[in-house]
Amino acid sequence: MSHVTAEIASQPECWEAAVELAPMATGLPAPGERVAVVGCGTSWFIAASYASLREGSGQGETDAFAASDFPLSRASASRYDRVLAITRSGTTTEVLTLLSHLNGRLATTAITGDSSSPVMSAADSVVLLDFADEKSVVQTRFATTALALLRAHLGESLTSAIADARTAVSAPLSPTLTSAEQFTFLGTGWTIGLASEAGLKMREAAGAWTESYPAMEYRHGPISITGPNRVAWAFGALPAGLPAQIAATGGHLEASTLDPLADLIRVQRLAVAIAEARGLDPDQPRHLTRSVILP
């Protein structure tokens, strides 16, 4: 069994641990704070999902940025009260560089999986999710556990989501999915970040042809890629009329009643299944390392 396969299967237990940790975690955004959430790759997409959830819940203005593109002028203008950085390894160059720039200028918090990493001292506060750290280069359970933690901290009950995750780790994958030649992932609101992460996971682990879009934008051109033996995968409900338009292309619409974060687990499993069918090692994707560390 690959490391990533075991890590995917452990997500329900990791989410339960995150829910228990949430009330005790220090440095997470307080209601009313203006917050920027940053990360790289998968962590950036999780940041986007959380930013949408937090602002949508009325807890404060929340933006998400790739760590490399954070607008430093907003820090000097006191636009934000806190920057929250998500970094599994705690060694990603862009995140550490940003935290160094922000030191003493505004409050910073990091969520990480490694207690020995430089981010432990680079941020003012740290939330450690070492129980969700991973051996695989491909990130799965750390990212979803970080979002589970943040959802719980917003006051959301994850009881149903965890139950759905238990379903997702064992539900059979349809041959329609495992044999498809192309995937387009769609989201609305907070699930746009999940759609982006789903596309990234399939590209990383399996070298699959994937795209991702906000569901309303999909009609503005991207729907032209969908057709027979191709999949449009929706995270959450789709806008009215879109399922019929997908059907008209001859493509397959994949939709689930699972919590969208739990539905992401099915994509993770699909990525591993396709990788193994192609003779690839899902733990060691091509051209990638566990952390991007720049000279």
C-alpha positions in Angstrom: 0.0 0.0 0.0 1.3 3.5 -0.9 1.7 6.1 1.9 -0.9 8.3 0.2 -3.5 5.4 0.2 -3.1 5.0 4.0 -3.2 8.8 4.5 -6.4 9.2 2.5 -8.1 6.4 4.5 -7.1 8.1 7.9 -8.9 11.3 7.2 -12.1 10.7 9.2 -10.0 10.2 12.4 -7.8 13.2 11.6 -10.9 15.4 11.2 -12.2 14.2 14.6 -8.9 15.1 16.2 -9.1 18.6 14.5 -12.6 19.2 15.9 -11.4 18.4 19.4 -8.4 20.7 18.9 -10.3 23.7 17.5 -11.6 25.2 20.8 -8.1 25.1 22.3 -6.1 26.3 19.2 -4.6 29.7 19.9 -4.0 32.4 17.3 -6.8 31.5 14.9 -8.8 34.5 13.6 -11.2 36.0 16.1 -14.6 37.2 15.0 -14.3 40.8 13.6 -10.7 40.5 12.6 -9.7 41.4 9.1 -7.7 38.4 7.9 -5.6 37.4 4.9 -5.0 33.6 4.5 -1.9 32.5 2.5 -0.4 29.3 1.3 1.2 27.7 -1.8 -0.3 25.0 -4.0 -2.8 22.9 -2.1 -2.6 25.2 0.9 -3.6 28.2 -1.2 -6.7 26.4 -2.4 -7.6 25.5 1.2 -7.0 29.1 2.1 -9.5 30.2 -0.6 -12.1 27.8 0.7 -11.7 29.0 4.3 -11.7 32.7 3.3 -15.1 32.2 1.6 -16.5 30.3 4.5 -15.3 32.8 7.1 -16.5 35.9 5.3 -19.8 34.2 4.4 -20.4 33.4 8.0 -20.2 37.1 8.9 -17.0 36.7 11.0 -15.0 39.3 9.1 -13.4 40.4 5.9 -11.2 37.5 4.7 -9.0 37.3 1.6 -6.8 34.5 0.3 -3.5 34.9 -1.6 -0.7 32.7 -2.9 2.0 33.5 -0.5 4.2 34.8 -3.3 1.6 37.4 -4.3 0.5 38.8 -1.0 0.2 42.6 -1.4 2.7 44.0 1.2 1.2 47.5 0.8 -1.9 46.2 2.6 0.3 45.2 5.6 1.8 48.7 5.8 -1.6 50.3 5.5 -3.0 48.1 8.4 -5.5 46.6 6.0 -5.4 43.3 7.9 -5.4 42.4 11.6 -3.9 39.0 11.0 -2.2 36.8 8.4 -2.9 33.1 8.6 -0.4 30.9 6.8 -1.1 27.3 6.0 2.0 25.2 5.3 2.3 21.4 5.8 6.1 21.3 5.9 6.7 24.6 7.5 9.7 25.1 5.1 8.1 26.6 2.0 10.3 29.5 0.9 7.5 31.9 -0.1 5.6 31.4 3.2 8.7 31.9 5.3 9.8 35.0 3.3 6.3 36.6 3.7 6.3 35.9 7.5 9.7 37.5 7.7 8.4 40.6 6.0 5.4 40.8 8.2 7.4 40.3 11.5 6.5 43.1 13.9 4.0 44.7 11.4 0.9 42.6 12.1 -0.1 39.4 13.9 0.7 36.1 12.1 -0.4 32.5 12.7 0.7 29.4 11.0 -0.9 26.0 10.7 1.7 23.3 10.1 2.3 19.6 10.4 6.0 19.6 11.5 7.1 20.8 14.9 10.7 21.0 13.9 10.2 23.3 11.0 11.3 27.0 10.7 7.7 28.2 10.7 7.4 27.4 14.4 9.5 30.5 15.2 8.6 32.5 12.1 5.0 33.0 13.1 3.7 34.6 16.2 1.3 31.7 16.9 1.3 28.1 15.6 -1.4 25.5 15.4 0.3 22.1 15.1 -1.4 19.3 13.2 1.4 16.8 13.5 -1.2 14.0 13.7 -2.1 14.8 10.1 1.4 15.2 8.7 2.2 13.0 5.7 5.0 10.9 4.2 3.7 11.2 0.7 4.7 14.1 -1.5 1.1 14.4 -2.6 -0.9 16.3 0.1 -4.2 14.9 1.1 -5.1 14.5 4.8 -3.1 17.6 6.1 -5.0 19.9 3.8 -8.5 18.5 4.6 -7.7 18.4 8.3 -6.6 22.0 8.3 -9.9 23.0 6.7 -11.8 20.8 9.1 -10.1 22.6 12.0 -11.0 25.9 10.5 -14.6 25.0 9.8 -15.0 23.8 13.4 -13.4 27.0 14.7 -16.0 28.9 12.8 -18.6 27.1 14.8 -19.7 24.6 12.2 -20.6 21.0 13.3 -18.6 18.5 11.3 -20.5 15.4 12.5 -22.2 14.8 9.2 -19.0 15.7 7.2 -17.0 13.1 9.2 -19.7 10.5 8.6 -19.6 11.3 4.9 -15.8 11.0 5.0 -16.1 7.4 6.3 -18.4 6.7 3.3 -16.0 8.4 0.9 -12.9 6.4 1.9 -14.6 3.1 1.0 -17.3 3.8 -1.6 -16.5 2.0 -5.0 -15.2 4.2 -7.8 -17.3 4.0 -11.0 -15.6 2.7 -14.1 -17.0 5.8 -15.8 -14.6 7.8 -13.6 -11.6 5.5 -13.7 -11.7 5.3 -17.5 -12.5 8.9 -18.4 -10.0 10.9 -20.4 -10.6 14.3 -19.0 -12.1 16.0 -15.9 -13.5 19.4 -15.2 -14.1 20.3 -11.5 -16.7 22.9 -10.6 -17.5 24.7 -7.4 -19.5 27.6 -6.0 -18.6 29.8 -3.1 -16.3 27.9 -0.7 -16.1 24.8 -2.9 -14.3 26.7 -5.7 -11.2 26.1 -3.7 -12.0 22.4 -3.4 -12.5 22.2 -7.2 -9.1 23.8 -7.8 -7.5 21.3 -5.3 -9.3 18.4 -7.0 -7.8 19.4 -10.3 -4.4 19.8 -8.8 -4.5 16.4 -7.1 -5.4 14.6 -10.3 -2.5 16.3 -12.1 0.0 15.7 -9.4 -0.6 12.1 -8.7 -1.8 10.8 -12.0 -0.7 13.3 -14.7 -4.4 13.5 -15.6 -5.9 16.1 -17.9 -8.0 18.3 -15.6 -9.4 21.8 -15.3 -11.4 23.6 -12.6 -13.7 26.6 -12.7 -16.4 28.4 -10.7 -19.6 26.7 -11.9 -21.1 29.9 -13.3 -18.0 30.6 -15.3 -18.0 27.1 -16.8 -20.7 28.1 -19.3 -18.5 31.0 -20.5 -16.3 28.8 -22.7 -14.9 25.9 -20.7 -18.0 23.8 -21.2 -16.8 23.3 -24.8 -14.2 20.8 -23.5 -16.8 18.4 -22.1 -18.0 15.5 -24.2 -18.2 11.8 -24.4 -15.8 10.0 -22.0 -15.2 13.3 -20.2 -16.4 14.2 -16.7 -17.8 17.4 -15.2 -17.5 16.9 -11.4 -19.6 19.2 -9.2 -18.7 20.0 -5.6 -22.1 20.9 -4.1 -25.2 22.1 -5.9 -24.9 23.3 -9.5 -26.6 26.5 -10.9 -30.0 25.9 -12.4 -29.9 24.6 -15.9 -26.3 23.5 -15.9 -26.9 19.8 -15.4 -29.0 19.7 -18.6 -26.3 21.6 -20.5 -23.7 19.1 -19.4 -25.9 16.3 -20.5 -26.3 17.9 -23.9 -22.5 17.7 -24.4 -22.5 13.9 -24.0 -20.3 14.2 -21.0 -20.8 12.6 -17.6 -21.9 14.8 -14.6 -20.6 13.5 -11.3 -22.5 14.9 -8.4 -22.8 13.7 -4.8 -24.8 14.4 -1.7 -21.7 14.0 0.4 -20.3 17.0 2.2 -18.0 18.6 -0.4 -14.9 18.2 1.7 -15.7 14.5 2.0 -16.3 14.3 -1.8 -12.8 15.6 -2.3 -11.7 12.3 -0.7 -13.2 10.4 -3.7 -11.1 12.5 -6.0 -8.0 11.7 -4.0 -8.7 8.0 -4.3 -9.5 8.4 -8.0 -6.1 10.1 -8.6 -4.3 7.2 -6.9 -6.3 4.6 -8.8 -5.5 6.3 -12.2 -1.9 6.7 -11.2 -1.5 3.1 -10.4 -3.3 2.0 -13.5 -0.7 4.1 -15.5 2.2 2.6 -13.7 3.0 5.7 -11.8 4.0 6.1 -8.1 1.4 8.3 -6.4 3.7 8.9 -3.5 6.4 10.4 -5.8 4.8 12.5 -8.6 7.0 13.6 -11.4 9.0 16.8 -11.0 7.7 17.5 -7.5 9.1 17.5 -4.0 7.4 17.6 -0.5 8.3 21.3 -0.1 9.4 24.0 -2.5 12.6 25.4 -1.0 14.2 28.1 -3.2 17.9 29.2 -3.1 
